[in-house]
Amino acid sequence: MEHPFEPRKSRAPKAGRLLAVDAWIDSTLYEAGFAASRAWENLTIFFRRFRFTGWRRAVTELLSEGFTLGAAGSVVMLALAMPAFEETAGDWRTQDDFAVTFVDRYGNEIGQRGIIQRDSVPVDEMPDHVIQAVLATEDRRFYSHFGIDFLGLFRAMQENVRANSVVQGGSTITQQLAKNLFLSNERTVERKVKEAFLSLWLEMNLSKKEILQLYLDRAYMGGGTFGITAAANFYFGKGVKDLTLPEAAMLAGLFKAPAKYAPHVNLPAARARANEVLTNMVQGGFMTEGQVLSARLHPANVVDRGDAKSPDYFLDWAFEEAKRVAQKSGVHSMVARTTIDMNIQSAAEEALEFHLRQYGKQYRVTEGAIVVLENNGAVRAIVGGRDYGQSQFNRATKALRQAGSSFKPYVYATAMEKDFTPDSTISDGPISWGGWSPKNYGRSYSGRMTLTTALVKSINTVPVRLAKDHFGVKPVVELAHAMGVESPLEVFKTTVLGTSGMTVMDQATGYSVFAQGGLAGTRHAINQLLAHSGDVVYDFDRDGPKPRRVLSEKAAAAMNFMLVQVPEWGTARRAALPLVRTAGKTGTTQGYRDAWYVGYSGNYTAAVWMGNDDFTPTKEMTGGLLPAMTWQRFMAYAHQNIELKPIPGIEKPFVDPKLVAEAAAEKKPTDAAEPVIDRPAVLSVATSKALKEMAEEFRTAPPIRVPPKVETLSAL
């Protein structure tokens, strides 16, 4: 029997093994730590060789930070450029498949778009001096860079700094082609980033010859022409293969500034520019001074084209419609009979330019856009900006600008469909919606009022209360889309006050539903497409979409009842027309960045936007000022010598003078973003001296020629 205090023999081997393991762990950890310490010391000693002091350390730190920021910047730029690459996924060469000759509603030719590939002259078949003139002026290092010419960019920056102005551009031919193919002319940092990445993509996917060919075929050359082949025919009446050196120099000078140097507009300026191109050819080593001397002494002469002007913004938009409706026909060359009325187009262009020249500096506004629709859906005019030659970006169909108060009719139309009436009363008082507390202009409230008064005075709290308490924002957005608004509208509470971006075309389309008594789906720019054989490829009356009702007759009549009072005693009194009762709504966004007037009569609907391309605010310009005045000027002309039609649901031709007098005497603000217009408004010429003078001005103005109407285009 074992003694209780005697240790067991079996425990000794086990304890020994545990002690051995413990000792091994301790020694291993010690040795590992010692080895790591030694390795760290050796590594530290090694890297001490790379320690710099003084100026070397400063350079090293700058390079290190530069690489870090460069890597981060590359990631950011790539993220910005990703949406642009989506454009390359489609068939971006489709423009080569269509060539369309456009005529106006009366059958007069107004321009061309597109190019059939077989009509394009290959680069190899063009005279050497044509290619040399283009490369010497546009991109001398075209064959040595990879889409972006950093040396050329640095040189251009030096020249611009030396001249204290922009005298040279740094964009390569590839960058310009990327912009023409995939992007707009909108001047934003995002667009420049996309342009750079797309230039690299083009260089990786196309040869230099293909890039140059596309550039020469697609570039705008002034006079409504695209591509050097069309420009040679338009300006000189000959093919590009027959161009002389002075003619080639004159065309090469058009690529950067076609409006400024178009020879049919300003021949002396075009010749001076051609002389600069010849100098560029000598400096670039393409020719000697002796070889260009004859071209300097004998500059090119151009074909006399008279005063013909091409409605280029309209043609760009109509060309897209023509391609869309003709894709299934298999016809690639055709004649398009459009809806444009060149007289209304000219009147709209003149009205915009007149008011921007007269008041642009005063209100710090530089740009504008207009769309005019006849109330059968035909687009009669599109003004996408002041100068197509300076910027081909179509502000009427592509620019998304906040609508402001001009969006409110969509809210009230939704209310009319929800069994409200113009006489329904609602409170104009403080309101909060999820932390958002909109206020009226002047921070004042008027208590309960009718919906008519709220719309005419453009009260902010009332449409917000309608959406918050009765139907929400989603039905408003759905109705706006049903009425023809194609811009993406946010389903957010501030949308009811017009914070979402919309195009001028959208606004004109949406308001035309009121003018048509609730019908939508009629907007179009093409009446007919005809093959050159005379066969009708497309006819809007036969193949176009049929009108659909999106507003009940009752709701449309109620909206017209309210909107006709806006130019009578509301915020748009400067838009009142002599002897014609009209309806509409002004709009002004926060910070006075955008100003709108969208209005209609029984005959036409038109939308006017004014603002700045760089989104800088104007000087307190409201929709009731220049936009309303511009609208009034060209619409007064459009209503001359036509049968005046009533607005659906509106029978009384003129407003009660007592109501006008009361509104004129009222001095408090009437719009959430617009002050009261001081000039009184009366619709009757007999009671308004101002309107009498205006009518007399239009009667004594030189008449604009109306071409004879052509019933068929088979002769074309």
SVG drawing of the C-alpha trace seen along z (x, -y; Angstrom):
<svg xmlns="http://www.w3.org/2000/svg" viewBox="-68 -105 91 107">
<polyline fill="none" stroke="black" stroke-width="0.4" points="0.0,0.0 1.4,-3.4 2.0,-6.0 -0.3,-9.0 2.6,-11.5 4.9,-9.5 4.8,-11.0 3.6,-8.7 6.3,-7.4 4.0,-7.9 3.9,-11.6 7.6,-12.2 7.8,-11.5 4.7,-13.5 5.9,-16.5 9.3,-16.3 7.7,-16.4 5.6,-19.4 8.7,-21.2 10.5,-20.4 7.7,-21.8 7.6,-24.9 11.3,-25.4 11.1,-24.9 8.4,-27.5 10.3,-30.0 13.5,-29.5 11.7,-29.6 9.9,-32.9 13.1,-34.4 15.1,-33.4 12.3,-34.5 12.1,-37.9 15.9,-38.2 15.9,-37.3 13.1,-39.8 14.9,-42.5 18.0,-41.8 16.2,-41.8 14.5,-45.1 17.9,-46.6 19.3,-45.4 16.3,-46.7 16.6,-50.1 20.3,-50.2 19.5,-49.4 16.9,-52.1 19.1,-54.7 20.9,-54.7 17.8,-56.3 17.3,-59.1 17.7,-62.5 18.3,-65.8 18.0,-69.3 16.7,-69.9 16.8,-66.1 14.3,-65.4 11.9,-68.2 12.0,-66.8 11.4,-63.2 8.4,-64.4 6.8,-66.2 7.2,-63.2 5.7,-60.9 2.7,-63.1 2.4,-63.6 2.2,-59.9 -0.4,-59.5 -2.6,-62.3 -2.1,-61.1 -3.3,-57.6 -6.3,-59.0 -7.1,-61.4 -6.9,-58.6 -9.5,-56.7 -11.8,-59.7 -11.4,-60.6 -12.1,-57.0 -15.3,-57.0 -16.4,-60.2 -15.5,-58.8 -17.4,-55.5 -20.8,-56.9 -19.1,-58.2 -18.0,-54.7 -21.6,-53.6 -21.9,-55.7 -19.4,-53.5 -21.4,-50.4 -24.0,-51.5 -23.8,-51.8 -22.1,-55.2 -21.4,-55.1 -25.1,-55.2 -24.9,-58.7 -23.0,-57.3 -26.2,-55.3 -28.5,-58.3 -28.4,-61.4 -31.4,-63.7 -32.3,-66.8 -34.7,-68.9 -37.4,-71.3 -39.7,-73.5 -43.4,-73.3 -43.7,-75.1 -41.2,-72.9 -38.2,-75.2 -34.9,-73.5 -33.4,-74.5 -30.4,-72.2 -28.9,-68.7 -27.7,-66.3 -25.8,-63.0 -23.5,-61.6 -23.7,-58.4 -20.3,-56.6 -20.0,-56.2 -20.3,-60.0 -17.4,-60.6 -14.1,-61.2 -11.3,-58.9 -8.4,-60.7 -6.0,-59.1 -7.8,-60.6 -7.8,-64.2 -5.1,-66.6 -2.1,-66.7 -2.5,-70.4 -6.0,-69.9 -4.7,-67.4 -1.7,-69.5 -3.7,-72.7 -5.9,-70.9 -3.1,-69.3 -1.0,-72.5 -3.9,-74.4 -5.6,-71.8 -3.1,-69.3 0.5,-69.3 1.5,-66.3 -1.5,-64.2 0.6,-61.2 2.9,-61.3 0.5,-61.6 -1.9,-59.1 -5.1,-61.1 -3.9,-63.8 -1.0,-66.1 0.5,-67.3 3.3,-69.2 0.7,-71.0 -1.4,-71.8 1.6,-73.3 2.5,-75.3 -1.1,-76.6 -1.1,-77.6 2.1,-79.6 0.7,-81.4 -2.5,-82.2 -0.6,-83.5 1.6,-85.6 -1.4,-87.1 -3.5,-87.4 -6.4,-85.8 -7.4,-82.5 -5.6,-82.5 -4.8,-78.8 -6.6,-75.7 -5.0,-72.5 -7.5,-70.0 -6.3,-67.4 -8.2,-66.2 -9.0,-63.0 -10.4,-65.0 -12.6,-67.1 -13.8,-63.9 -14.7,-62.4 -16.8,-65.5 -18.5,-65.4 -19.3,-61.7 -20.3,-61.2 -20.6,-64.5 -22.2,-67.9 -20.5,-71.3 -21.5,-72.1 -18.5,-73.6 -18.1,-71.5 -15.2,-69.8 -17.0,-66.5 -17.3,-66.8 -13.5,-67.5 -12.7,-64.4 -15.0,-62.3 -13.5,-63.7 -9.9,-62.8 -10.9,-59.2 -12.9,-58.8 -9.9,-60.2 -7.8,-57.4 -10.5,-54.9 -10.7,-56.1 -6.9,-55.9 -7.0,-52.3 -9.9,-51.2 -9.3,-53.2 -6.4,-53.9 -5.1,-57.4 -6.5,-57.4 -10.0,-56.4 -9.9,-59.1 -8.9,-61.8 -11.6,-60.5 -14.3,-60.7 -13.2,-64.2 -13.2,-65.6 -16.7,-64.0 -18.4,-65.1 -17.0,-68.5 -19.4,-71.5 -18.1,-73.9 -20.6,-76.7 -23.5,-77.5 -25.4,-74.5 -22.8,-72.1 -21.1,-69.2 -17.9,-67.7 -15.3,-69.1 -17.0,-67.5 -20.2,-69.4 -18.4,-72.6 -16.4,-72.5 -19.6,-72.2 -21.4,-74.9 -18.7,-77.5 -16.9,-76.9 -19.3,-74.8 -16.8,-72.0 -15.7,-68.7 -13.0,-68.4 -10.6,-66.7 -10.6,-70.0 -9.8,-72.4 -6.9,-74.8 -4.5,-75.7 -6.2,-79.0 -9.5,-77.3 -8.1,-74.5 -6.6,-77.1 -10.0,-78.9 -11.8,-75.6 -9.1,-74.6 -9.7,-77.9 -13.3,-77.0 -12.9,-74.0 -12.4,-76.0 -14.7,-79.0 -17.1,-78.3 -19.5,-81.2 -16.7,-83.8 -14.9,-82.9 -17.7,-81.6 -16.8,-83.1 -20.4,-83.6 -20.9,-85.8 -17.6,-87.6 -15.3,-87.1 -12.5,-89.5 -12.3,-87.6 -12.3,-84.3 -9.4,-85.4 -7.4,-86.7 -7.9,-83.4 -6.8,-81.5 -3.6,-83.6 -3.0,-82.4 -3.5,-78.9 -0.9,-79.4 1.5,-80.7 0.8,-77.6 1.7,-75.4 5.1,-77.1 5.8,-77.0 4.8,-73.4 7.2,-72.5 4.5,-71.4 5.4,-74.0 7.8,-76.8 7.0,-80.5 7.6,-80.4 5.0,-77.7 2.3,-79.6 3.1,-83.0 0.7,-82.7 -2.1,-81.6 -1.5,-84.7 -1.6,-87.0 -4.7,-85.3 -7.1,-84.4 -10.2,-82.2 -13.6,-83.5 -16.8,-81.9 -20.1,-81.1 -22.8,-83.8 -25.4,-82.1 -27.3,-85.2 -28.8,-85.6 -30.0,-82.1 -29.8,-80.9 -30.1,-77.4 -32.1,-76.6 -29.3,-74.3 -30.7,-73.6 -33.9,-72.5 -32.2,-70.4 -30.1,-68.6 -33.2,-67.6 -35.2,-66.7 -32.4,-64.6 -32.6,-62.3 -36.3,-62.0 -35.8,-61.2 -33.3,-58.4 -35.7,-57.0 -38.7,-56.8 -36.9,-55.7 -34.8,-52.8 -37.2,-50.1 -37.6,-51.4 -34.2,-50.4 -33.9,-53.8 -30.8,-55.7 -31.0,-58.8 -34.2,-60.8 -36.0,-64.1 -37.8,-65.2 -40.7,-67.6 -40.5,-69.2 -42.9,-71.3 -40.7,-74.3 -42.0,-77.7 -39.0,-79.8 -40.9,-83.1 -41.7,-82.1 -38.2,-80.7 -36.7,-84.0 -39.1,-85.9 -38.1,-83.8 -34.4,-84.2 -34.8,-87.9 -36.8,-88.3 -34.2,-86.4 -31.3,-88.3 -33.1,-91.6 -33.7,-91.3 -30.3,-89.8 -28.6,-92.6 -30.8,-95.2 -30.9,-93.9 -28.3,-91.1 -25.7,-93.2 -28.3,-94.8 -29.5,-91.4 -26.2,-89.5 -27.8,-86.9 -26.0,-85.6 -28.1,-82.7 -31.6,-81.6 -33.6,-79.0 -37.1,-78.9 -39.4,-76.2 -42.7,-77.0 -45.3,-74.3 -48.5,-74.7 -51.4,-73.3 -51.6,-70.3 -48.2,-69.2 -46.1,-70.5 -42.8,-72.1 -42.6,-75.4 -39.4,-76.8 -36.4,-75.7 -33.8,-78.3 -31.1,-76.3 -28.9,-79.3 -27.7,-82.6 -25.1,-81.4 -24.9,-77.9 -21.4,-78.6 -20.1,-79.4 -21.8,-76.4 -23.7,-73.5 -25.1,-72.5 -28.8,-72.6 -30.1,-74.3 -33.7,-73.8 -33.6,-70.0 -30.6,-68.9 -30.0,-71.3 -31.7,-70.3 -32.5,-73.5 -34.7,-73.8 -38.3,-74.8 -39.1,-76.7 -42.7,-78.0 -43.4,-77.0 -43.7,-73.4 -46.6,-74.3 -49.3,-73.7 -48.5,-70.0 -49.3,-70.0 -52.6,-71.9 -53.5,-69.7 -53.1,-66.7 -55.4,-68.4 -58.0,-69.0 -58.0,-65.3 -58.5,-64.6 -61.8,-66.5 -60.5,-69.9 -61.8,-73.0 -60.4,-76.4 -62.6,-77.7 -61.5,-75.2 -60.0,-76.9 -56.8,-75.9 -54.7,-77.5 -51.7,-79.7 -49.9,-79.3 -46.6,-78.0 -46.0,-74.4 -43.3,-71.8 -42.7,-68.5 -40.0,-66.2 -37.9,-69.1 -38.5,-71.2 -40.3,-74.5 -41.0,-76.3 -41.9,-80.0 -43.5,-82.5 -41.8,-85.4 -41.6,-88.2 -42.0,-85.7 -45.7,-86.6 -48.9,-84.5 -52.4,-85.3 -54.6,-82.7 -57.2,-80.7 -57.5,-81.4 -58.8,-79.8 -56.5,-77.6 -56.9,-80.2 -55.5,-82.9 -52.7,-80.7 -51.6,-79.8 -51.9,-83.3 -49.9,-84.7 -47.6,-81.7 -47.9,-80.9 -45.4,-78.3 -47.2,-76.8 -50.4,-75.8 -48.9,-73.3 -46.8,-71.9 -49.8,-71.5 -51.8,-69.8 -49.1,-67.3 -48.4,-66.7 -52.0,-66.3 -53.9,-65.0 -52.0,-63.1 -48.2,-63.0 -45.5,-63.7 -45.6,-60.5 -48.9,-61.2 -47.6,-64.6 -44.5,-63.1 -46.5,-60.4 -48.9,-63.0 -46.0,-65.2 -44.5,-62.2 -47.9,-61.3 -48.1,-64.9 -44.9,-64.5 -42.1,-65.4 -39.2,-63.2 -36.7,-64.5 -36.1,-62.4 -38.1,-63.9 -37.2,-63.1 -40.0,-61.8 -39.1,-64.1 -41.1,-66.7 -39.2,-69.7 -40.1,-68.6 -43.5,-70.3 -41.7,-73.6 -39.7,-72.8 -36.3,-71.7 -36.0,-68.9 -34.3,-69.7 -36.4,-70.0 -35.7,-70.9 -37.4,-73.7 -38.9,-71.2 -40.4,-69.3 -42.0,-72.4 -43.5,-73.4 -44.7,-69.8 -46.3,-69.6 -48.1,-72.9 -49.4,-72.1 -51.6,-69.5 -53.6,-72.3 -53.8,-74.1 -55.2,-70.9 -57.8,-70.3 -56.0,-67.4 -54.6,-65.5 -51.0,-64.5 -48.6,-62.6 -48.8,-64.9 -45.4,-66.6 -43.5,-66.0 -40.9,-67.6 -41.3,-65.4 -44.5,-65.5 -43.2,-63.3 -40.1,-61.3 -39.7,-60.6 -37.1,-58.5 -35.6,-60.3 -37.7,-58.1 -40.8,-59.9 -42.0,-57.0 -43.4,-58.0 -41.3,-56.3 -43.1,-57.9 -46.2,-60.1 -47.1,-61.4 -50.8,-61.4 -50.6,-57.8 -47.8,-56.4 -47.4,-58.7 -48.8,-58.1 -52.4,-59.0 -53.4,-61.6 -54.2,-60.2 -56.1,-61.8 -54.1,-62.4 -56.2,-65.1 -60.0,-65.0 -61.8,-67.8 -63.0,-69.1 -59.5,-69.2 -58.1,-70.8 -60.8,-73.5 -60.2,-74.2 -56.4,-74.6 -57.0,-76.9 -59.5,-79.0 -56.7,-79.5 -53.7,-80.0 -55.4,-82.6 -55.4,-84.9 -51.6,-84.8 -50.9,-87.2 -54.0,-89.3 -53.4,-90.1 -50.7,-87.8 -46.9,-87.6 -46.8,-87.5 -48.5,-90.7 -45.5,-91.6 -46.6,-88.6 -50.1,-89.9 -50.8,-89.9 -53.0,-92.5 -56.4,-91.2 -55.4,-87.6 -56.2,-85.9 -53.4,-83.8 -52.4,-81.6 -49.1,-80.7 -46.9,-80.6 -43.7,-82.2 -40.9,-80.5 -37.8,-81.7 -35.4,-79.4 -33.5,-79.9 -30.6,-82.4 -32.1,-83.7 -30.2,-81.1 -33.0,-80.2 -36.0,-82.3 -38.9,-80.8 -42.1,-81.8 -44.2,-79.1 -47.5,-80.2 -50.0,-79.4 -52.9,-80.7 -55.5,-78.8 -53.0,-78.6 -49.5,-78.2 -47.6,-77.0 -44.1,-78.4 -41.5,-78.0 -38.7,-80.5 -35.8,-79.9 -33.0,-82.4 -29.9,-82.0 -26.2,-81.3 -24.3,-78.2 -22.0,-78.2 -25.0,-78.3 -24.0,-81.6 -27.0,-83.6 -28.5,-86.5 -29.1,-89.9 -32.6,-89.3 -34.1,-88.4 -37.5,-86.7 -39.6,-84.9 -42.0,-87.8 -39.3,-90.0 -37.1,-89.1 -38.6,-85.7 -42.2,-87.0 -41.1,-90.0 -39.4,-87.8 -42.4,-85.4 -44.7,-88.4 -42.5,-89.8 -42.4,-86.7 -45.8,-85.5 -47.3,-88.8 -45.8,-88.3 -46.9,-84.7 -50.5,-85.6 -50.7,-88.1 -52.9,-87.3 -54.1,-83.9 -57.4,-82.6 -57.4,-83.1 -58.6,-80.0 -60.0,-80.0 -58.3,-78.3 -60.4,-75.1 -62.9,-75.9 -62.3,-79.7 -65.1,-81.7 -64.7,-85.2 -62.3,-87.0 -61.1,-89.7 -60.6,-90.0 -62.8,-92.4 -60.9,-95.8 -61.9,-96.2 -60.0,-93.0 -57.0,-94.3 -57.1,-97.7 -57.3,-96.1 -54.3,-93.9 -52.3,-96.8 -53.1,-98.8 -51.9,-95.9 -48.3,-96.5 -47.5,-93.4 -45.4,-90.6 -47.3,-88.0 -44.8,-85.3 -42.6,-83.1 -39.6,-84.2 -40.9,-87.1 -41.9,-90.6 -45.0,-92.3 -44.6,-93.7 -45.1,-97.4 -46.4,-97.9 -50.2,-97.5 -51.7,-94.9 -54.9,-95.3 -55.8,-92.9 -58.1,-95.2 -56.3,-97.4 -59.0,-100.0 -58.1,-100.4 -54.3,-100.0 -52.1,-102.7 -49.1,-100.5 -50.6,-97.6 -51.8,-100.0 -48.2,-101.2 -47.0,-97.7 -49.6,-96.6 -48.7,-99.7 -45.0,-98.7 -45.8,-95.2 -48.1,-96.7 -45.4,-99.0 -42.5,-96.5 -41.2,-95.2 -43.2,-92.1 -41.4,-88.7 -41.8,-86.8 -44.1,-83.7 -43.1,-81.2 -45.9,-79.6 -47.2,-76.4 -46.2,-73.2 -48.6,-70.3 -46.3,-67.5 -42.6,-66.8 -42.7,-64.4 -41.0,-66.9 -38.0,-67.0"/>
</svg>
